[in-house]
Amino acid sequence: MQKVRIFRNAGMVVAQVVVSGIVLLILFYFLLRTIGAVQVGIWSVVLATASAARLSELGLSGGVVKFVAQYLARPNQNKAGDVVETAALSIAALIGIVLIPAYPLIGWLLKHILPIASLSEALALLPFALASLWITAIGSVFLSGLDGIQRIDIRSLVLMASAGIYLALVVMLVPSHGLVGLAYAQVTQAIIIAVVSWLLLRRLLPTLPVFPYRWNRELFRGMFSYGLNFQFSSLVQMMLDPMTKALLSKFGGLDAVSYFEMANRMVLQFRSLLVSGNQVIVPVVAGMHEANPARIPNLYRDSYSLLLFLALPIYGGVVAAIPIISELWIGRYEASFVSFATLLTVGWFSNTLAGPAYFSNLGTGRLRWNTLSHVTMGLVNGVMGTMLGIMFGSIGVVIGFVTALFLGSSLVVIAYHMENRMVSISWLPRDHWRLAIASTFAAGVGWGIYYFFRDHGGILLVGFLSTMVFVGLVIPAMWMHPLRSMLIARIIGQRGKANRLR
């Protein structure tokens, strides 16, 4: 039963990533052709700046997962319900109080970030952005409650449905209301997520009342202590996006912010496919840390090897497709988008490879290097983004962001290898050389096909040729990889076990 639940949850997470990616593709395609890149850039900057107010939630929503699961395992449904109510009331109050002084402060910041011509529109959007943030923070508690009772599949369904409704509202409201219509859609989506997730959580946890009203001081102190351990990392991590967009707005303009937002979210969708699956090692490592810590290095090696086996062709395929994506998504070859997306793919690839070490640290409770990684990213992004932005404009800001990702991610991996005496493990094990060369070469050939054929055939022909060449070069390398036969053997073995159980 437990295995069935795990596979069901994992399958729904993957489905959610796919649906979110499709919605993202359609959303930006529609917005660019309806209100333009500058307007999208204004909304992106306002949202990123307002998101800093979520720091006041003190990591409480993350603690809900742990404490709900803990009390249900005892079992004590009443305490599990009290956890959800205490966290929801605390976050509603904390963020609500912070938003009062944050409103004029964020307005002052926007005056120094945005061009004068765009300031009035940004200030008109700010109340909607803050309202959306407040409602989303409360809704995240209820979603975390669903995670705590191991119904991630329901959480994914809620998010998929809300994404579809959001897209429909954007298509209905933006043509007639412009940016304000986008704000209406965002607030409505936040309300739907909060209300629906609360109603579903109440069905699964019947001890919850119609409205949250119970607040438990002892539970708050426990969640506060737990969440505080992650809050500093969250502080630095959450500032990466607003800082980068502020620098882009200053040194590259709102068009640059818009194309960075599109490129970054596109790459993150592909990264989510890999990272969401890799997160399952956290509870596994936690169990091994208590029962058999000597097995953790072997789990790390297997996890890293499998992740690299999947990441090389996926990120290589993304790089190969970037010019074609620009043509289809934006309607033309947009040099800023292509440059940003290529750099971001390299940066997030290095960050993805740090996943096994990062999540292993979470499982064992050794958070020092994870925290130092985020601090490194924040400092390097601020310093290099400013320096390179002054010298090279928007592309310099993105280079600074990617450099920060690479250095911070490398720190986690190197420290993990040294602490666990795994110095013999390299970033690119020998078994992966052929696949790495094939993926890199195929990405380069994909670009060559685009630049050679774009003026001699339609974009669909170019896409077809690039896909066929990429598959023809990469699939043989994957087939000859030792992991391929191991994975097939394990899948066949699992099917055999399932059939015997029937």
Number of C-alpha atoms within 10 A of each C-alpha: 5 8 8 9 14 16 12 14 20 18 15 19 23 17 17 23 21 17 18 18 19 14 18 18 17 14 17 20 17 19 21 17 11 14 14 15 19 18 20 22 25 26 23 19 27 28 21 20 24 24 19 17 21 22 18 18 25 25 24 30 25 20 26 30 23 18 23 25 20 16 18 17 12 9 11 13 18 14 19 25 24 22 28 31 24 24 29 25 16 20 25 17 16 17 23 20 12 15 22 11 10 17 16 13 12 19 19 12 13 24 15 14 22 21 15 11 8 16 17 13 16 24 20 14 20 22 16 20 23 25 19 23 24 23 23 20 22 26 24 21 28 29 29 25 34 27 21 23 20 18 19 23 21 19 25 23 16 19 20 21 16 19 21 16 16 23 19 14 18 23 19 14 17 20 15 10 13 15 23 18 17 25 25 20 24 22 20 18 23 22 19 20 23 21 15 17 24 24 15 16 23 19 10 14 18 12 14 22 12 10 10 16 12 17 17 14 10 10 17 18 11 15 23 18 15 19 20 17 15 18 19 18 19 19 19 20 16 19 19 20 19 19 21 25 29 24 24 28 24 21 23 20 21 27 21 25 29 28 25 27 21 23 23 19 17 19 22 19 17 19 20 18 19 20 19 14 14 18 17 14 19 18 15 15 25 19 15 16 17 9 10 11 13 10 12 19 18 10 17 18 15 13 18 20 20 15 20 21 20 14 22 20 24 18 22 24 21 18 27 28 21 24 27 24 22 19 14 15 19 20 13 12 16 15 12 19 25 22 18 24 27 21 21 26 24 19 22 21 23 20 23 22 23 24 24 26 24 24 22 25 20 19 21 19 13 13 18 14 20 24 22 17 25 26 20 20 25 25 15 20 27 20 15 20 30 22 15 18 22 16 13 15 21 28 22 22 31 28 22 24 26 26 21 28 27 21 18 26 28 18 18 25 23 18 17 23 17 11 10 10 11 14 12 8 12 11 15 11 12 9 14 20 13 15 24 21 15 23 28 21 16 25 25 15 17 27 18 14 16 23 13 11 14 17 10 11 11 10 18 12 14 21 20 11 16 24 17 11 16 25 16 13 20 24 15 13 20 22 12 13 17 12 17 14 13 11 12 11 12 11 12 12 12 12 12 11 11 10 9 8 7 5
